[in-house]
Amino acid sequence: MREIVLATRNPGKLREMAQIAEPYGIRIVALSDEVEMPEETGSSFLENARLKAVHGQIATKRPVLADDSGIEVEALLGAPGIYSARFSGPDATDERNNRLLLERLEGQQSRKARYRAALVLFDGEREWSAMGTWEGEILHVPRGTGGFGYDPLFYVPELKLSAAELIPEEKSRHSHRGKAMRMLCELLAEQG
């Protein structure tokens, strides 16, 4: 089984990605707490994922997978975008970010949104990348207790549920990160 280090401090992302990777013969392990995460100075999800993957690989000397993901809201011209995790400031929490998003959308007719994820795997020599999106809408009030981030506000019309109401397996089947992770795993499987 191939082992890959995931550059994240988010236990939700680690669980999600490990579940998806396992059937492909890939074991996802957490990045050591001793490795500091670099500042996300990129201007896109892909650039930020690349920064974290390269930094993690240099620090660990092992293949490192990094993701950068967030939510883009049409009425906010794509915001919070790459700033999704720190939307409400340096001490951001999921609850504060969700509250601020609802405040900014007050009075807006369009509630269309999309989750976007970029993944980069770097092994010291080669780099693989994959992208995924998930279309939905922003609810007026949170629904569900699963997931993390903006999941309680992200409504998926074809499923008639918020992302936080989905069981983990169903969420990873539909989500932006799930799509990107499966694409990346398939790329790796093709190359042996």
Sequence and secondary structure as in RCSB ss.txt:
>XXXX:A:sequence
MREIVLATRNPGKLREMAQIAEPYGIRIVALSDEVEMPEETGSSFLENARLKAVHGQIATKRPVLADDSGIEVEA
LLGAPGIYSARFSGPDATDERNNRLLLERLEGQQSRKARYRAALVLFDGEREWSAMGTWEGEILHVPRGTGGFGY
DPLFYVPELKLSAAELIPEEKSRHSHRGKAMRMLCELLAEQG
>XXXX:A:secstr
 EEEEE  S HHHHHHHHHHHGGGTEEEEE  TTS       SSHHHHHHHHHHHHHHHHSS EEEEEEEEEEGG
GTT BGGGGGGTT TT  HHHHHHHHHHHHTT S  EEEEEEEEEEE SS EEEEEEEEEEEE SS   SSSSTT
GGGEEETTTTEEGGGS HHHHHHHSHHHHHHHHHHHHHHHT 
